[in-house]
Amino acid sequence: METRVIISGGPGDTIENAVVVTADSSFAGVEAEYAYVQQACSQLGMTWKTLSQSQLTSPGGKNYDEITVILSDGTTSNFYFAIDSFFGKL
């Protein structure tokens, strides 16, 4: 069975503008998150390393992943992903 992943929503720079990841499983969803970070950092012409990944829950009960990276110029950047479609699915 082919895994389907859809990326929509905002640019992911804030939780309010989170990238919406629609996926069949947590594995596929998280893989799509890191592919998005790779593409976004590459467009800036920078390499990156993950500093942290956290799961957040909003007061309204929505689930998010926050990925914090350090870029090759020494700055840090946060990416926010809405993950309700795959949160807790294997």
NUMAR-775007 format. One record per residue: residue number from 1; x, y, z of N, C-alpha, C in turn; residue in three letters. Coordinates in Angstrom, 2 decimals, decimal comma, always signed. Each point is the difference from the previous one (the first is absolute). Example, Ala and Ser with C-alpha at 12.3 -4.5 7.8 and 13.67 -1.06 7.14 Angstrom:
residues 2
+-----+---------+---------+---------+---------+---------+---------+---------+---------+---------+------+
|  nr |     nc1 |     nc2 |     nc3 |    cac1 |    cac2 |    cac3 |     cc1 |     cc2 |     cc3 | rest |
+-----+---------+---------+---------+---------+---------+---------+---------+---------+---------+------+
|   1 |  +13,19 |   -5,69 |   +7,80 |   -0,89 |   +1,19 |   +0,00 |   +0,90 |   +1,20 |   +0,00 |  ALA |
|   2 |   -0,35 |   +1,05 |   -0,72 |   +0,82 |   +1,19 |   +0,06 |   -0,77 |   +1,09 |   +0,73 |  SER |
+-----+---------+---------+---------+---------+---------+---------+---------+---------+---------+------+
end
This chain:
residues 90
+-----+---------+---------+---------+---------+---------+---------+---------+---------+---------+------+
|  nr |     nc1 |     nc2 |     nc3 |    cac1 |    cac2 |    cac3 |     cc1 |     cc2 |     cc3 | rest |
+-----+---------+---------+---------+---------+---------+---------+---------+---------+---------+------+
|   1 |   +0,83 |   -1,18 |   +0,00 |   -0,83 |   +1,18 |   +0,00 |   +0,87 |   +1,24 |   +0,00 |  MET |
|   2 |   -0,25 |   +0,92 |   -0,90 |   +0,76 |   +1,22 |   -0,11 |   -0,45 |   +1,00 |   +1,06 |  GLU |
|   3 |   +0,96 |   +0,64 |   +0,66 |   -0,30 |   +1,00 |   +1,01 |   -0,23 |   +1,33 |   -0,70 |  THR |
|   4 |   -1,06 |   +0,67 |   +0,42 |   -0,34 |   +1,29 |   -0,59 |   +0,23 |   +1,08 |   +1,05 |  ARG |
|   5 |   +0,72 |   +1,05 |   -0,40 |   +0,26 |   +1,14 |   +0,87 |   -0,36 |   +1,26 |   -0,76 |  VAL |
|   6 |   -0,75 |   +0,87 |   +0,67 |   -0,37 |   +1,29 |   -0,59 |   +0,52 |   +1,10 |   +0,92 |  ILE |
|   7 |   +0,69 |   +0,97 |   -0,59 |   +0,52 |   +1,16 |   +0,71 |   -0,84 |   +1,21 |   -0,41 |  ILE |
|   8 |   -0,52 |   +0,72 |   +0,99 |   -0,80 |   +1,20 |   -0,29 |   +0,19 |   +0,99 |   +1,15 |  SER |
|   9 |   -0,81 |   +1,03 |   +0,03 |   +0,07 |   +0,96 |   +1,09 |   +1,02 |   +1,08 |   -0,25 |  GLY |
|  10 |   +0,53 |   +0,53 |   +1,09 |   +0,93 |   +1,12 |   -0,08 |   +1,44 |   -0,43 |   -0,10 |  GLY |
|  11 |   +0,91 |   +0,99 |   +0,18 |   +1,44 |   -0,27 |   -0,13 |   +0,63 |   -0,67 |   +1,22 |  PRO |
|  12 |   -0,73 |   -0,10 |   +1,10 |   +0,52 |   -0,69 |   +1,17 |   +0,87 |   +0,83 |   +0,92 |  GLY |
|  13 |   +0,02 |   +1,31 |   -0,19 |   +0,85 |   +0,85 |   +0,84 |   -0,60 |   +0,29 |   +1,37 |  ASP |
|  14 |   -1,30 |   -0,19 |   +0,16 |   -0,68 |   +0,14 |   +1,29 |   -1,03 |   -1,12 |   +0,12 |  THR |
|  15 |   -0,48 |   -0,22 |   +1,20 |   -1,01 |   -1,04 |   +0,19 |   -1,30 |   +0,37 |   -0,72 |  ILE |
|  16 |   -0,28 |   +1,31 |   -0,07 |   -1,20 |   +0,47 |   -0,71 |   +0,11 |   -0,20 |   -1,51 |  GLU |
|  17 |   +1,21 |   -0,04 |   -0,52 |   +0,25 |   -0,20 |   -1,43 |   +0,66 |   -1,35 |   -0,26 |  ASN |
|  18 |   -0,39 |   -1,00 |   +0,79 |   +0,64 |   -1,32 |   -0,08 |   -0,20 |   -0,64 |   -1,37 |  ALA |
|  19 |   +0,99 |   -0,78 |   -0,39 |   -0,11 |   -0,86 |   -1,17 |   -0,93 |   -1,14 |   +0,41 |  VAL |
|  20 |   -1,01 |   -0,25 |   -0,78 |   -0,94 |   -1,09 |   +0,29 |   +0,48 |   -1,24 |   -0,74 |  VAL |
|  21 |   +0,29 |   -1,05 |   +0,76 |   +0,45 |   -1,26 |   -0,59 |   -1,13 |   -1,02 |   +0,15 |  VAL |
|  22 |   -0,50 |   -0,47 |   -1,11 |   -1,03 |   -1,03 |   -0,02 |   +0,68 |   -1,29 |   -0,46 |  THR |
|  23 |   +0,01 |   -1,00 |   +0,89 |   +0,71 |   -1,24 |   -0,31 |   -0,75 |   -1,18 |   +0,60 |  ALA |
|  24 |   +0,31 |   -1,20 |   -0,53 |   -0,63 |   -1,24 |   +0,45 |   +0,62 |   -0,56 |   +1,28 |  ASP |
|  25 |   +1,23 |   +0,42 |   +0,30 |   +0,69 |   -0,54 |   +1,17 |   +0,95 |   +1,04 |   +0,58 |  SER |
|  26 |   +0,39 |   -0,22 |   +1,26 |   +0,97 |   +0,90 |   +0,64 |   +1,33 |   -0,02 |   -0,73 |  SER |
|  27 |   +0,43 |   -1,19 |   -0,42 |   +1,28 |   -0,11 |   -0,71 |   +0,00 |   +0,87 |   -1,25 |  PHE |
|  28 |   -1,05 |   -0,13 |   -0,82 |   -0,09 |   +0,78 |   -1,25 |   -0,12 |   +1,49 |   +0,29 |  ALA |
|  29 |   -0,75 |   +0,36 |   +1,05 |   -0,18 |   +1,41 |   +0,34 |   +1,29 |   +0,66 |   +0,45 |  GLY |
|  30 |   +0,73 |   -0,67 |   +0,89 |   +1,26 |   +0,57 |   +0,50 |   +1,03 |   +0,06 |   -1,12 |  VAL |
|  31 |   +0,03 |   -1,01 |   -0,84 |   +0,90 |   +0,01 |   -1,15 |   -0,28 |   +1,22 |   -0,89 |  GLU |
|  32 |   -1,28 |   +0,31 |   -0,20 |   -0,40 |   +1,16 |   -0,81 |   +0,41 |   +1,31 |   +0,67 |  ALA |
|  33 |   -0,07 |   +0,05 |   +1,34 |   +0,43 |   +1,20 |   +0,72 |   +1,48 |   +0,28 |   -0,28 |  GLU |
|  34 |   +0,82 |   -1,03 |   +0,13 |   +1,44 |   +0,20 |   -0,21 |   +0,32 |   +0,31 |   -1,46 |  TYR |
|  35 |   -0,75 |   -0,56 |   -0,93 |   +0,19 |   +0,35 |   -1,41 |   -0,34 |   +1,47 |   -0,23 |  ALA |
|  36 |   -1,04 |   +0,49 |   +0,67 |   -0,38 |   +1,42 |   -0,11 |   +1,11 |   +0,89 |   +0,54 |  TYR |
|  37 |   +0,54 |   -0,35 |   +1,18 |   +1,09 |   +0,78 |   +0,59 |   +1,20 |   +0,01 |   -0,94 |  VAL |
|  38 |   +0,35 |   -1,15 |   -0,57 |   +1,12 |   -0,10 |   -0,93 |   -0,20 |   +0,94 |   -1,18 |  GLN |
|  39 |   -1,20 |   -0,03 |   -0,57 |   -0,28 |   +0,85 |   -1,16 |   +0,06 |   +1,48 |   +0,37 |  GLN |
|  40 |   -0,60 |   +0,37 |   +1,13 |   -0,02 |   +1,40 |   +0,43 |   +1,42 |   +0,52 |   +0,25 |  ALA |
|  41 |   +0,84 |   -0,78 |   +0,65 |   +1,37 |   +0,42 |   +0,29 |   +0,84 |   +0,04 |   -1,27 |  CYS |
|  42 |   -0,22 |   -0,94 |   -0,90 |   +0,72 |   -0,01 |   -1,27 |   -0,31 |   +1,23 |   -0,84 |  SER |
|  43 |   -1,26 |   +0,45 |   +0,05 |   -0,38 |   +1,20 |   -0,75 |   +0,73 |   +1,23 |   +0,52 |  GLN |
|  44 |   +0,38 |   -0,03 |   +1,29 |   +0,79 |   +1,10 |   +0,57 |   +1,49 |   -0,18 |   -0,27 |  LEU |
|  45 |   +0,36 |   -1,12 |   -0,61 |   +1,40 |   -0,29 |   -0,30 |   +0,79 |   -0,42 |   +1,23 |  GLY |
|  46 |   -0,69 |   -0,60 |   +0,98 |   +0,67 |   -0,35 |   +1,24 |   -0,18 |   -1,48 |   +0,34 |  MET |
|  47 |   +1,01 |   -0,52 |   +0,70 |   -0,13 |   -1,32 |   +0,59 |   -0,56 |   +0,19 |   +1,41 |  THR |
|  48 |   -0,43 |   -1,11 |   +0,62 |   -0,65 |   +0,11 |   +1,30 |   +0,19 |   -1,26 |   +0,81 |  TRP |
|  49 |   -0,19 |   +0,12 |   +1,30 |   +0,02 |   -1,13 |   +0,92 |   -1,19 |   +0,17 |   +0,95 |  LYS |
|  50 |   -0,63 |   -1,10 |   +0,34 |   -1,11 |   +0,03 |   +0,94 |   +0,52 |   +0,25 |   +1,41 |  THR |
|  51 |   -0,59 |   +0,98 |   +0,68 |   +0,31 |   +0,22 |   +1,41 |   -1,01 |   -0,72 |   +0,89 |  LEU |
|  52 |   -1,30 |   +0,06 |   -0,41 |   -1,03 |   -0,66 |   +0,80 |   -1,25 |   -0,22 |   -0,83 |  SER |
|  53 |   -0,81 |   -0,94 |   +0,46 |   -1,34 |   -0,21 |   -0,54 |   -0,92 |   -0,20 |   +1,19 |  GLN |
|  54 |   -1,08 |   +0,76 |   +0,05 |   -0,94 |   -0,06 |   +1,11 |   -1,41 |   -0,15 |   -0,52 |  SER |
|  55 |   -0,81 |   -0,73 |   +0,75 |   -1,42 |   -0,10 |   -0,30 |   -0,72 |   +0,98 |   +0,91 |  GLN |
|  56 |   -0,83 |   +0,85 |   -0,60 |   -0,75 |   +1,02 |   +0,73 |   -1,49 |   -0,24 |   -0,17 |  LEU |
|  57 |   -0,78 |   +0,35 |   +1,01 |   -1,46 |   -0,06 |   -0,10 |   -0,54 |   +1,38 |   +0,32 |  THR |
|  58 |   -0,81 |   +0,55 |   -0,90 |   -0,58 |   +1,32 |   +0,20 |   -1,11 |   -0,07 |   +1,04 |  SER |
|  59 |   -0,41 |   +1,14 |   +0,57 |   -1,11 |   -0,01 |   +0,95 |   -1,28 |   -0,58 |   -0,61 |  PRO |
|  60 |   -0,14 |   +0,07 |   -1,32 |   -1,16 |   -0,57 |   -0,69 |   +0,12 |   -1,49 |   -0,28 |  GLY |
|  61 |   +1,14 |   -0,60 |   +0,38 |   +0,18 |   -1,43 |   -0,17 |   +0,65 |   -0,43 |   -1,30 |  GLY |
|  62 |   +0,44 |   +0,93 |   -0,82 |   +0,69 |   -0,36 |   -1,25 |   +1,45 |   -0,35 |   +0,30 |  LYS |
|  63 |   +0,53 |   -0,96 |   -0,76 |   +1,37 |   -0,48 |   +0,20 |   +0,95 |   +0,57 |   -1,06 |  ASN |
|  64 |   +1,19 |   +0,36 |   +0,46 |   +1,02 |   +0,59 |   -0,86 |   +1,35 |   -0,62 |   +0,32 |  TYR |
|  65 |   +0,87 |   -0,04 |   -1,01 |   +1,41 |   -0,28 |   +0,20 |   +0,73 |   +1,32 |   -0,21 |  ASP |
|  66 |   +0,99 |   +0,25 |   +0,86 |   +0,89 |   +1,14 |   -0,16 |   +1,39 |   -0,56 |   -0,21 |  GLU |
|  67 |   +0,61 |   +0,33 |   -1,12 |   +1,37 |   -0,41 |   -0,30 |   +0,87 |   +1,25 |   +0,03 |  ILE |
|  68 |   +1,01 |   -0,02 |   +0,85 |   +0,95 |   +1,10 |   +0,10 |   +1,31 |   -0,45 |   -0,61 |  THR |
|  69 |   +0,51 |   +0,82 |   -0,92 |   +1,24 |   -0,33 |   -0,69 |   +1,00 |   +1,14 |   +0,17 |  VAL |
|  70 |   +1,27 |   -0,34 |   -0,13 |   +1,05 |   +1,00 |   -0,08 |   +0,51 |   +0,00 |   -1,43 |  ILE |
|  71 |   +0,05 |   +1,19 |   -0,57 |   +0,43 |   +0,15 |   -1,39 |   +1,51 |   +0,19 |   -0,08 |  LEU |
|  72 |   +0,55 |   -0,16 |   -1,18 |   +1,45 |   +0,08 |   -0,19 |   +0,57 |   +1,38 |   +0,33 |  SER |
|  73 |   -0,86 |   +1,03 |   +0,07 |   +0,49 |   +1,33 |   +0,38 |   -0,08 |   +0,23 |   +1,51 |  ASP |
|  74 |   -0,41 |   -1,04 |   +0,76 |   -0,05 |   +0,08 |   +1,45 |   -1,34 |   +0,42 |   +0,58 |  GLY |
|  75 |   -0,93 |   +0,42 |   -0,83 |   -1,32 |   +0,39 |   +0,50 |   -0,88 |   -1,23 |   +0,19 |  THR |
|  76 |   -1,00 |   +0,15 |   +0,85 |   -0,96 |   -1,08 |   +0,18 |   -1,31 |   +0,36 |   -0,66 |  THR |
|  77 |   -0,75 |   -1,01 |   -0,36 |   -1,29 |   +0,19 |   -0,65 |   -0,95 |   -1,08 |   +0,50 |  SER |
|  78 |   -1,26 |   +0,38 |   +0,22 |   -1,04 |   -0,93 |   +0,43 |   -0,96 |   -0,25 |   -1,14 |  ASN |
|  79 |   -0,42 |   -1,24 |   -0,12 |   -1,02 |   -0,39 |   -0,97 |   -1,14 |   -0,67 |   +0,76 |  PHE |
|  80 |   -1,24 |   +0,38 |   -0,32 |   -1,18 |   -0,54 |   +0,67 |   -0,85 |   -0,78 |   -1,00 |  TYR |
|  81 |   -0,44 |   -1,18 |   +0,43 |   -0,78 |   -0,89 |   -0,85 |   -1,26 |   -0,43 |   +0,74 |  PHE |
|  82 |   -1,16 |   +0,14 |   -0,65 |   -1,25 |   -0,52 |   +0,53 |   -0,06 |   -1,49 |   -0,32 |  ALA |
|  83 |   -0,18 |   -0,84 |   +1,03 |   +0,19 |   -1,44 |   -0,18 |   -1,22 |   -0,83 |   +0,40 |  ILE |
|  84 |   -1,16 |   +0,61 |   +0,14 |   -1,18 |   -0,74 |   +0,46 |   -0,35 |   -1,20 |   -0,89 |  ASP |
|  85 |   +0,27 |   +0,09 |   -1,30 |   -0,39 |   -1,09 |   -0,90 |   +0,75 |   -1,30 |   +0,28 |  SER |
|  86 |   +1,20 |   +0,09 |   +0,54 |   +0,80 |   -1,21 |   +0,22 |   +0,48 |   -0,18 |   +1,44 |  PHE |
|  87 |   -0,29 |   +0,92 |   +0,87 |   +0,48 |   -0,09 |   +1,38 |   -0,51 |   -1,29 |   +0,66 |  PHE |
|  88 |   +0,94 |   -0,82 |   +0,48 |   -0,34 |   -1,24 |   +0,67 |   -0,27 |   -1,19 |   -0,91 |  GLY |
|  89 |   +0,12 |   +0,20 |   -1,31 |   -0,21 |   -1,12 |   -0,94 |   +1,34 |   -0,64 |   -0,33 |  LYS |
|  90 |   +0,03 |   -1,32 |   +0,01 |   +1,23 |   -0,71 |   -0,33 |   +0,13 |   -0,21 |   -1,45 |  LEU |
+-----+---------+---------+---------+---------+---------+---------+---------+---------+---------+------+
end
